[in-house]
């Protein structure tokens, strides 16, 4: 937080304050609601930006003497006083009974010139005010980020693929798929529906993996009578009609529990939300957190119709779903991800980059270096990662250094530590 300079006013500064009081003459006529003195009675914090110190002192004096609804109880200046010494002598005399005592609080000059202290001891500064840049000779103790990525289970060349698949897609997800698929088929009264079991769901996922390894232009070709396209392994597991029935009823969440679009709890990813939650838990569970991680965006290729599809012309994958990811900086192992659903992702008015990093780094352990590019980097993010969360160090790249003071750039070259 910015330190407040509590120094007494010099004689010259006090004379400036007295001269500004001369503008408060003719107070007896300020009894109309459209008078300028009422327009300035309540100020937004942004009003004080870029104002000279003399104006700020004058406004604080107005607040102290309480020029509000009526001016009958105040001192009436019949003529402007141009001599500061004369006005000082008037103020030093005993106050007349016409001046209400409750309008003159017993505070020192230094106290009422200071900004009011916040009621709560929050770490976040008042961001409606301009940032005051200062160069301080502070040496930060930077930890040795030596902890590397390490999986919980060590696999060898003898480990079967199905064993690895079962760890990252456990039985709980298979059970959710089976229950929700049967529930959705019952809700829509699907014709000729036969309830699926967990075994059927595992077989269905195996067929999808085989289709990815052996792509064909049409799904029905895998069950074709033409031996050139026919796939014996798939045809033996499911008949074509059964595979289509499971595909049209496949579900992960109950549609009846989905909030309406007008509700603030509406989730565009409601249908796949259980899968996202469980996968994030599994990814975190299957590997120990390294001390060097990165946050960035990635694209999942998709050419179909969806309101979530994004167009990124500068990316290798230009069309698809945009995903925010927190990964190990060395191996690229994914610890946590979130799918971008649009502008509604912003929880606070800090910007999209701020919200993404704070959300993905919520469970990052202490003494972890988190790196991100200039899209996410902001001073507010650095402050909150250090002061509020106090769990991680951050390193963010700045695209243009000319937005910072030269003295700051001279010390913190192109990245900032917090």
N, C-alpha and C positions, 0 to 999 in steps of 0.2 A: 504494500500500500504506500501511497505517496505521503511523505512526511510533511507535517504542517509546521511552518516557520513561525514560532511564537515569540516575536520580537516586538518591543514597544515602538509606537509610532514616533517618528522624528518630528521636530518642530515644523519642518516644511510640509510634511504629509498632513499634520494636524491643521495647518493653515489652509491646505487645499480642501480638507473636509469642511472647514468653516465657510470657505468661499462658496462651496456647493450648496450650503444651507441657505445662502442668500436667494437662491432660485425658488425657495419655498414660500415666498411672500404671497400676499393676497389669499391666505388660506380661508378667510371667511366666506369667500365666494364659491368654495368647492362643495356645494351642496346639491349638485345635480348628478344623476346617474351616468350621464354621458360625458362627464368631465374626464380629462386624461388621467387625473390622479387615481380614478377608479379602475381605469383600464390596466394600470400597472400594479394593482394591489396584489394580484396573484400571478406568479410567473411560472412558466415551465422551465425546467433546467436548461433547455436548449437556448432560452432567451439570454442567459448569461454568457454564452460563448462569444468570444472575440469582442467583449466590451472592455473599455479602459477601466483601470482600478478606481478612478474617481467616480464613475457611474455606479460601480458596485458598492462603494462606501455610501453613496447617497441613497441607494435602495435599502441598505441595511439600516440607515438612520431613519428612513421612513417607516420601516417595519418596527423599529424600536419605539418611536413616538406614537405609532398607531393611528395614522391618518386614514380613517375608514369611513364610517357613515356620516358623522357630523364633525364639524370643526369648531363648535361653540366652546368646547372645553379646553382649547389650546391657546397658546400665546398668539396674539394677532400682531403681525408686523405691519405697521402703518406705512412704512417706507423701507425700501431695501437698505440693508446695512452692508456697506462696502468695506468697512474697516474690521479686520479680524479681531483686533484687540478689544474693540468695543463690544462685539458679540460675545467674546470670551468672558468679559466682565458681567454681561447679562446672565449668561448661563451659570456663572459661579455664585450668583446671588440666591437667596432663599426662594424656593418655588412658591408661587402664589397659590391660594386655595382653589383657584379655578382650574389648575392643572391636575388631572386625576393621577393619583399615585400609582395605580395599577398599570398605567401606561409607561412608567419608567422603572423597569426591572433593575434590581440591584446587581449589575454585572459590570465587569471592567471593560475598557475599550477593546482590549485584545480578545476578550471572550466573544463579544458580539460581532467582531469582524471575522471571526473564524466561521468556517462552514459547520452546520449542525452535525453532531455526531449521529451515526445511524443507531437505531434502537437495538437491532440485533447485531451480534458479532459475526457477520457474514464475511467470507473471504473475498467475495466478488466486489470489485470496486464499482462506483457509480459510472456506468458506461454511457450515460447521456452527456458526460463532460469530455472535453478533449483530453487526450492522453498527454501527460507531461513527461517528456523523455529526459532521463538523467543517466549520466555515465558514472558508475560507482566501481571502485576498485575492489571487487569481491571475487575471491577464488573459490570456485565450487569444487567439492570433492566428487569426482566422477568415478563411479564404481568400475571395476574390471568386469566387463560383460563377457565372461568366459564360459558360461554354461551353454552347452550345445544341445541340439535337438536329440532326443533319445526316445525311441518307442518303448512302450510298457512291455510288450511281448516281442522277443527277437525271433524273426522268421528266417528260415534257411531255404536252401533249394529243395529240400524235401517237404516243405510245408505245402499242403494242397491248396489250390485256389478256393475251394469251397470253405475251408477253414478260415481264410482271410475274409471271405464274403460274409460268413456268419458273424464275425466280430463287428463288422461295420454295418451290417443289416441284420440285427438280431431278431429273435423270435417275437419280441414285443411289437415290432413293426409289421411282421407277418400277421400277427393276431389282429392288429388294428385294421389292416387291409381286408382281412376275411370278414370281420364283424361289420365294418362300414359298407362293404360291397353288398352283403346280404341285406342290410338295413335299407340301402338305397333301392335295391331291386324290389323289395317289399313295398316301399313307399310309392314307387311308380307303377306297381303291378306289372312287372315285366313278364311278357308272355313266355311260356315254356321255360321258366327259370328253375334251375336246380341249385340249391344252396352250395356255395363253395366252402372248402375246408382249407386249413393251413397248408396242407400238402398240395392242393390245387394252386394256391397262390405261389408257392415256391416253384412249381412246374411252369406256371405262367411267366414268372420272372426269368426263368431259364430260357424259355422260348424267345423272349425279347432280347436277351443277350446274344443268342444264336443269330437272330435276325440282324443285329448290328455287326456281327462278324461276317455274315454272308448277305449283303444287301441285294434286294431285288426291286424292280420298279413298281411292283404291286404285291400286296400282302397275300392275295389268294394264290399267287404262283408257287408258294411253298407247298401247297396241297394240290398242285396241278398234276394231271395225268401224264403230262409231258415229262419224260425222264430227265430232260436237260434242266428243268427247274425243280422237280420234285425233291423234297427233303424228307428222307425217311424218319430221321430222329424226331422232327416236329410232328409229323403226321401220326406217329405212334403214340405221342403224348396226348394230343388233343385232336378231335375232329374240328374242321373249320368252323362249323356253326357254334360249337362250344367256346372256341377261342373268341369269336365275335361277341358272344353274349357276355363273357367276362369283361371284354374291353369296353362295351357300352355301359356297364354298370360299375366299373371299377371306381372306388371312392376311398377317401382317407378321413373324411370328417362328415358330421351330420349336417345336412343342409337346413334342418329345422332350427338349429341353434345359431345360425348365422344372423347377425344384426342387420337391420335394414340399411339402405344406402344413406338415409337421412341421419342415422345414429352416429354419434362421435366415436363409437366403438367399432364401426364398420371396418372390416379387414378384407382387402382385395385378395389376400392369400389365404383366406379362411379354409378353402378346400384342401390345401396342402400344409397348413400351419402345424399340425401334429408331426408331420415328417420333418419339417425344418427344425422344430424344437428338439426332437430326438437326435437328429444327425449332429446338431451342434454339441449336444451332450456327449455323444459317442466320439466325435473328433477330439474333444478336449480330454476325454478319458483315456484314449488309446495312446497318447504321447505326453511326455513331460514338456512343460513350457520352456523354450529356450529363452535366453536373455537378450536376443536380438530378433525383433519381429518387425513386420512392415504391414501397413494398411494401404490398400489400393483398390481400384475397380477392375473388373474383368467382364468379358462378354461371353454369354452362352448362345451359340448360334441357333436361331429359330426363324423360319420363314413363313410360319402360319399366321393366323389372325388372332391377335390378343391386344388388349388395351395396355398391357405391360411392356410390349415390345418397344425397344428404343432404337434410334438411328444414330450411330456414331461414325461420321464419315472419315475420321482420322484413325480409326482402329482397323486392325487386320480383319476382325469380324465386325462388319458394319451394321448388321441388323440382328437383333436378338434381345435377350434379357440381360440387363445390367445388374451385376452382383457386386456388393461390397464385401471384401475379404480381408481377414487378418491372418497372415501366414508367417511361417518361419522364414527369416530372411536368407538363410543359407540353402535349405533344401526345398522350400516352397510348400511344405506341409500345411494344409489348411486347418486352422484352429477354430475359426468361427466365420460365418457368412450371413449376410442379409440381402434379400432380393429387393431391388429398388422398385417401388410401386408408384412413384410420382411425387409431386410437390408436397403431398400430405405427410411425407416422412418427417418434416421439420417439426420438432416438438417445441423448440424455443426459437426466438428471433435472432439466433446467433449465426445462422447460415447452415447450409446442408453439410459442408465439410466438417464443421464443428460437431454437429449432431452425430454424424457417422462415426467419427473417431471416438467420441465419448461413449457411445453405445457399444462399439466393438471392444473397447479397452476396459470395460467395466470389471471384468474378472481377471485382468492381467496381473500377475504377482508383482511384488515390490522389486525394485532394482532391475527393471526391464527397459531396454532401449526400444522405443517405438519410432519407426521412420515413416514419413509420408511426404508426398510431393507438394508443390506450391498450391494445388487446388484445395488442400485441406489446411494448409498452414495459416494461422492467424495468431495475433498476440493474445487474444482472449482464450484461445485454446491452450496456448502454452501456460498461461497463468493458472487456468483451472486444473490442468494436469498436475501442476506443481503444488499450488496452494490448496486446492479443494480436495483433490483425490489423493495426492501425496503417495502415489504408488508407483510412479513410473517416470522415467526421463523421456524426453521427446526430442526429435531431431527433424526439423522441417525445412524444406528448400524454398527459397524465395526466388521468384522469377525476375523481379525488378527491384534492385536495391535502392533505386532513387526515391522510393516511397518512405525510406527511413532517414533519420538524420545522419550526416556524414560521420559524426563521431561514433555513432552506434555501429555503422557499417565498418568502420575502421577496426573495431574491436571484434565484432561478431561477423566474420567475413560473409559467408553466404548461408549459414545455418545458425539456428538458435538453440541453445541448451536451456532446459527448464527443469 
